[in-house]
Amino acid sequence: MGIPTLISTSTASDAANVDITSGIDSTYDEYMFVCTDIRPRTDGMTFQFQFNASGGSGFNETITSAFFRAYHNENDSETAFAYNVHADQAQGTAYQTFGYTVDGDADACLAGILHLFSPSNTTYVTHFYGRSSYLGDGARNYDNYVAGYVNSTAAMDEISFKFSSGNIDGVIQMYGIS
């Protein structure tokens, strides 16, 4: 991995979403989004992201992705590791799941890192992968993995983060990797 350079910091306090609409360009071949202390205002919500092509609108790019996760209950009563078909997309335009059933309690939050590759390239599709960890419903610690691509050769220059319902608290930092 190269050297990360901080480009921007977005702090949400009871916000509907976090849209990063500048700074994603041809300067770097890789961008990294570090999500810290992300918490929904409504318990059990899905944390999501979606892209916007240069000159586009609506955060509705076509995504193909895979999603799997592991979890472990706080009381040590249950563990699991599984592919989650309801959290992936097959040429979908919805927001992509990064973590679901995120707990909204005051002592709970999501932390994660999302990588985006060559978003300014107009020859190939734009790939991404990420990992998040959080306290979720049922007093479980979740460890999520997501990977996929935006099925467009247009340059991707914006990203949006939000919960499936309700507002968001937390910090999202964008880094360029050189």
Buried (B, 14 or more C-beta within 10 A) or exposed (E): EEEBEEBEEBEBEEBEBBBBEEBBBEEBBBBBBBBBEBBBBEBBBBBBBBBBBBEBEEBBBBBBBBBBBBBBEEEEEEEEEEEBEEBBBEEBEEBBBBBBBBBBEEEBBBBBBBBBBBBBBEEEBBBBBBBBBBBBBBEBBBBBBBBBBBBBEBBBBBBBBBBBEBBBBBBBBBBBBE
